[in-house]
């Protein structure tokens, strides 16, 4: 199963706007993606409450995992999203 370790780039961590953008992107993927932090078990990346419940802050590492056709591309897109600082951006 492909995995990526990613450091959270948003100053507020994976909360509110950054978490919403992440979940919206995860929902569009052709594969199911999970996200985990520290020793906590993985959660469904399509669940906003689960993702926010991880409590991932700025500079924390998370592990993304996916399996199936399109897994690598999905992880690449989601990893790139998590490393960016989305705080302070106005909605497009």
Secondary structure, DSSP 8 states (H G I E B T S, - for coil): -EEEEEE--STT-SSHHHHHHHHHHHHTSSS-EEEEETTS--EETT-HHHHHHT---TT-EEEEEE-STTHHHHHHHHHHHHHS--TT----
